[in-house]
Every structure is written in C-alpha cells, then in structure tokens.
Amino acid sequence: MEVYLQLLTKTTHGALSIKEITVAANVSRTTFYHYFADKDALWGAVKEKIYALFLSYYESANRTSDRIVTFTLCEHIFKYRTFYERVFHDAYEIQQLSNLLAEKLYVTFQDKDYATFASYGTIGYLSIWVQQYFIISPQEAGERLLKIGGTNWSFENFTASLL
C-alpha cells in the first residue's frame, strides 16, 4: 500500500498497472492477487486504512486537546497529500468522509446537529486546503481550523458584534 501511494505521486490510479505496482513493491502478481482482487480493491484497502487513521485522532483516548488533535490531523493530511488530493476532488468521497466524521463526533458530543455541522465544516475546510495545493502550511491550516471551530456561531453573538 505504501508503494502504491508513492506511485500515485507520479501518475494516476487509472494509468497504473498491476505490473508496475508489483515491480515497485517487489512482490509477485500472485502475492498481489492473494490480497487484492484488482487495483480498485487496493485503492479500497488504502482508503480504509487512511480513513481509520484519520478518524482515530477523534477517539476519546487520543483527545488530549483540540489543539493537538487539529495539528496532528493537518499533518496527517499533508503526509498523505497524494491520497487526499484524489479524495478531496471527489464530491462523493468528501461526503463519505464527512459522514464518518459526523458519526465519530456524535459519540463525543452527543448532539447530531453539532456533529454534522462540525464534520462537514471540518472536511469542507480541509478539502479546500488540499484543492488549493497546500498554499498554507499544516500549522497555519490547523490554526485557522481551530479559530473557526472555536467561534461562537450563535445568532446572539453575531447580532451583538454588529452593534
């Protein structure tokens, strides 16, 4: 899977052949097919693994502070930027990851509306960051995401700020 992600930095999933993947990974085609039915199954396994890692940052055991979680998350996305460049250019994938994150946030906050709002906002912000080819550093993206997440979005707060 690591070799596959490295190959994606040079070409697209569609342009890759099984032969290229197996040669670069130094495994036989038989070994490849033992684990994966085809390239799409490999992509699915990579996606499952990286999504699980992404969501693990939101596990209660890993939540030392919002700041650490947010910075770790941005570093994770930057580390796997080739993967996220593909995922965040696909509306369906953005929705899928947003839904998975909403489920994770619901466990923490016990508020479905807040979990949905926070997950779609987080994934939306991160997808724009990726689509703009990381024009700011992971640290700055984390700072901005923390600022947005810490904003009081209540109507009363905005009404008072207008006065």
BELTA-V175143 format. One record per helix or strand of 3 or more residues. SS is the DSSP state (H for helix, E for strand). FROM is the first residue (numbers start at 1). TO is the last residue. Records with the same first field share a line. If there is no record, write none. Layout:
SS = FROM-TO ; FROM-TO
This chain:
H = 2-8 ; 18-25 ; 29-35 ; 39-56 ; 60-62 ; 66-79 ; 81-87 ; 91-109 ; 112-131 ; 138-149 ; 155-162
